[in-house]
């Protein structure tokens, strides 16, 4: 569900997401095949048109995958208070609202 992805990232932030900066936080869609790559590129173009800005989300073929440490897995469920605080202080929700309006965080 690519639309869910788009509505949960800042597609114009090139080297990070919200207050998290650096290459490891950039917005990327990893694809397994040509069909997925085509969908990713088409939806990236649609998003760019919709928001009227260049989209910096990268599209790359999937490579070696390293799962995050266990304490990062489902962090929002394991630490709901800390996660909500992070979302608020990091400006995530307000930025999503400014990019997507009422469709923020929705498919």
Kinemage of the C-alpha trace (Angstrom):
@kinemage 1
@onewidth
@group {chain A} dominant
@subgroup {mainchain}
@vectorlist {calphas} color= white
{ca unk a 1} P 0.000 0.000 0.000
{ca unk a 2} L 2.198 2.774 -1.341
{ca unk a 3} L -0.273 5.544 -0.502
{ca unk a 4} L 0.044 4.711 3.201
{ca unk a 5} L 3.804 5.145 2.891
{ca unk a 6} L 3.513 8.528 1.177
{ca unk a 7} L 1.137 9.939 3.774
{ca unk a 8} L 3.515 9.037 6.608
{ca unk a 9} L 6.713 10.624 5.289
{ca unk a 10} L 7.860 14.089 4.341
{ca unk a 11} L 8.578 13.422 0.650
{ca unk a 12} L 10.503 16.655 0.118
{ca unk a 13} L 12.990 16.190 2.970
{ca unk a 14} L 16.076 14.730 1.288
{ca unk a 15} L 18.410 13.641 4.073
{ca unk a 16} L 16.232 12.641 6.974
{ca unk a 17} L 12.709 12.680 8.298
{ca unk a 18} L 11.412 15.391 10.585
{ca unk a 19} L 13.976 15.970 13.375
{ca unk a 20} L 15.935 12.801 12.546
{ca unk a 21} L 18.720 13.798 10.172
{ca unk a 22} L 21.195 11.726 8.219
{ca unk a 23} L 21.357 9.240 5.396
{ca unk a 24} L 19.975 6.439 7.566
{ca unk a 25} L 16.732 8.407 8.061
{ca unk a 26} L 16.105 9.336 4.425
{ca unk a 27} L 12.888 8.385 2.700
{ca unk a 28} L 13.384 5.422 0.322
{ca unk a 29} L 11.144 2.930 -1.457
{ca unk a 30} L 12.954 -0.361 -2.004
{ca unk a 31} L 11.728 -2.459 -4.925
{ca unk a 32} L 12.070 -6.151 -5.745
{ca unk a 33} L 11.114 -6.050 -9.413
{ca unk a 34} L 10.237 -3.832 -12.376
{ca unk a 35} L 6.526 -3.787 -11.550
{ca unk a 36} L 7.203 -2.400 -8.068
{ca unk a 37} L 9.680 0.110 -9.475
{ca unk a 38} L 7.090 1.338 -11.969
{ca unk a 39} L 4.465 1.761 -9.229
{ca unk a 40} L 6.970 3.623 -7.057
{ca unk a 41} L 7.993 5.980 -9.865
{ca unk a 42} L 4.396 6.608 -10.943
{ca unk a 43} L 3.241 7.394 -7.429
{ca unk a 44} L 6.293 9.599 -6.813
{ca unk a 45} L 5.323 11.635 -9.898
{ca unk a 46} L 1.720 11.850 -8.690
{ca unk a 47} L 2.843 13.034 -5.256
{ca unk a 48} L 5.101 15.669 -6.821
{ca unk a 49} L 2.200 16.961 -8.911
{ca unk a 50} L -0.182 16.942 -5.958
{ca unk a 51} L 2.062 18.894 -3.598
{ca unk a 52} L 3.636 21.045 -6.313
{ca unk a 53} L 7.200 20.331 -5.246
{ca unk a 54} L 10.078 18.061 -6.168
{ca unk a 55} L 9.932 14.760 -4.271
{ca unk a 56} L 13.272 13.667 -2.833
{ca unk a 57} L 12.183 10.168 -1.835
{ca unk a 58} L 14.588 7.746 -3.468
{ca unk a 59} L 13.655 4.553 -5.302
{ca unk a 60} L 16.213 1.778 -5.134
{ca unk a 61} L 16.453 -1.936 -5.794
{ca unk a 62} L 16.379 -3.872 -2.558
{ca unk a 63} L 19.749 -5.062 -1.315
{ca unk a 64} L 21.036 -6.725 1.803
{ca unk a 65} L 18.648 -6.085 4.676
{ca unk a 66} L 19.637 -5.675 8.309
{ca unk a 67} L 16.764 -5.723 10.803
{ca unk a 68} L 16.799 -3.011 13.440
{ca unk a 69} L 17.705 -3.947 16.977
{ca unk a 70} L 14.906 -5.546 18.993
{ca unk a 71} L 14.305 -2.431 21.094
{ca unk a 72} L 13.430 -0.530 17.890
{ca unk a 73} L 10.890 -3.126 16.754
{ca unk a 74} L 7.307 -1.920 17.412
{ca unk a 75} L 8.699 0.900 19.546
{ca unk a 76} L 5.401 2.789 19.385
{ca unk a 77} L 3.655 -0.195 21.012
{ca unk a 78} L 6.335 -0.976 23.591
{ca unk a 79} L 6.852 2.664 24.623
{ca unk a 80} L 3.640 4.538 23.732
{ca unk a 81} L 4.232 7.505 26.046
{ca unk a 82} L 7.795 8.087 24.847
{ca unk a 83} L 6.742 7.640 21.225
{ca unk a 84} L 3.889 10.152 21.503
{ca unk a 85} L 6.247 12.624 23.140
{ca unk a 86} L 8.802 12.129 20.358
{ca unk a 87} L 6.162 12.649 17.665
{ca unk a 88} L 5.053 15.891 19.278
{ca unk a 89} L 8.456 17.380 20.044
{ca unk a 90} L 9.898 16.297 16.706
{ca unk a 91} L 7.145 18.077 14.770
{ca unk a 92} L 6.204 14.948 12.847
{ca unk a 93} L 2.425 15.350 12.990
{ca unk a 94} L 2.420 19.073 12.293
{ca unk a 95} L 4.709 18.560 9.279
{ca unk a 96} L 2.550 15.724 7.919
{ca unk a 97} L -0.493 17.962 8.339
{ca unk a 98} L 1.196 20.803 6.453
{ca unk a 99} L 2.189 18.513 3.559
{ca unk a 100} L -0.932 16.325 3.346
{ca unk a 101} L -3.713 18.255 5.095
{ca unk a 102} L -6.640 16.097 6.141
{ca unk a 103} L -5.153 13.101 4.322
{ca unk a 104} L -2.119 12.995 6.625
{ca unk a 105} L -1.467 9.500 7.985
{ca unk a 106} L -4.289 8.041 5.872
{ca unk a 107} L -4.087 5.694 2.875
